Amino acid sequence: MNIPELLNQNVNFTLTSEQFFLLRDYLIDYISAAIKQPVKVPDVTLTRQEAADKMRITLPTLWRYDKENLLKPQKIGGRRIYLLSDIEAFIEKGRAAS
């Protein structure tokens, strides 16, 4: 059993001063690591044609996928763009289903 498991189980225990300071240092490191925000990598955007090419489908098929809510394009200034991560997830989902 490790320290996080002990703390989650509401266990009573006795610590020496040395153990207390080790626990304190561990908790400081653990909490510091937990509150750091992960670095978000900007997603690559694709045009309609690029998305269709990536998926190996036609533009009418891409339009149908949009209408059936299988894909959710981003709308910017009247243009539809697709996130590469969404396209890759859709492709992987299709592979898993087949």
Legacy VTK file of the C-alpha trace (Angstrom):
# vtk DataFile Version 3.0
C-alpha trace
ASCII
DATASET POLYDATA
POINTS 98 float
0.000 0.000 0.000
1.347 3.451 -0.879
0.782 6.855 0.703
-2.103 8.015 -1.561
-3.979 4.778 -0.844
-3.489 5.237 2.895
-4.708 8.810 2.762
-7.784 7.823 0.752
-8.738 5.151 3.275
-8.861 7.496 6.266
-6.333 5.389 8.205
-4.892 6.518 11.548
-1.170 6.055 11.970
1.701 7.321 14.082
4.693 9.027 12.524
8.104 9.894 13.817
9.236 13.438 13.127
11.474 12.149 10.342
8.573 10.257 8.756
6.365 13.315 9.125
8.846 15.472 7.203
9.213 12.813 4.515
5.431 12.695 4.194
5.248 16.481 4.094
7.835 16.662 1.304
6.065 13.909 -0.613
2.713 15.693 -0.349
4.195 19.000 -1.448
5.723 17.355 -4.516
2.552 15.381 -5.232
0.281 18.415 -5.002
2.677 20.619 -6.965
2.700 18.088 -9.791
-1.075 17.683 -9.670
-1.919 21.387 -9.960
0.362 22.139 -12.873
-1.637 22.683 -16.005
-0.729 20.320 -18.813
0.600 22.052 -21.893
-2.092 22.058 -24.541
-0.754 21.596 -28.029
-2.774 23.592 -30.550
-4.804 21.329 -32.799
-4.190 21.321 -36.530
-7.160 22.451 -38.598
-8.147 21.037 -41.961
-10.228 22.442 -44.780
-13.186 20.450 -46.085
-11.062 19.060 -48.909
-8.155 18.184 -46.602
-10.525 16.421 -44.202
-12.138 14.474 -47.045
-8.716 13.512 -48.414
-7.528 12.383 -44.973
-10.634 10.223 -44.584
-10.487 9.030 -48.222
-14.054 10.109 -48.883
-15.739 12.587 -51.237
-16.965 16.043 -50.273
-20.631 14.944 -50.560
-19.904 12.101 -48.112
-18.243 14.569 -45.734
-21.318 16.816 -46.001
-23.548 13.811 -45.191
-21.408 12.964 -42.137
-21.873 16.561 -40.963
-25.661 16.401 -41.442
-25.830 13.079 -39.567
-23.805 14.648 -36.706
-21.035 12.095 -37.139
-18.563 14.972 -37.362
-18.730 18.414 -35.806
-16.916 20.975 -37.915
-15.912 24.314 -36.468
-17.556 27.246 -38.209
-15.347 30.269 -38.697
-16.585 33.139 -40.820
-19.014 30.939 -42.731
-16.305 28.377 -43.472
-16.263 24.894 -42.029
-12.980 23.611 -40.732
-12.208 20.320 -39.071
-9.849 19.512 -36.239
-7.279 16.889 -37.171
-7.817 15.203 -33.793
-11.565 14.845 -34.539
-10.858 13.325 -37.959
-8.307 10.891 -36.517
-10.727 9.900 -33.730
-13.477 9.315 -36.312
-11.150 7.123 -38.393
-10.081 5.110 -35.328
-13.713 4.691 -34.247
-14.535 3.359 -37.700
-11.678 0.873 -37.519
-12.789 -0.324 -34.108
-16.350 -0.858 -35.350
-15.274 -2.957 -38.348
LINES 1 99
98 0 1 2 3 4 5 6 7 8 9 10 11 12 13 14 15 16 17 18 19 20 21 22 23 24 25 26 27 28 29 30 31 32 33 34 35 36 37 38 39 40 41 42 43 44 45 46 47 48 49 50 51 52 53 54 55 56 57 58 59 60 61 62 63 64 65 66 67 68 69 70 71 72 73 74 75 76 77 78 79 80 81 82 83 84 85 86 87 88 89 90 91 92 93 94 95 96 97
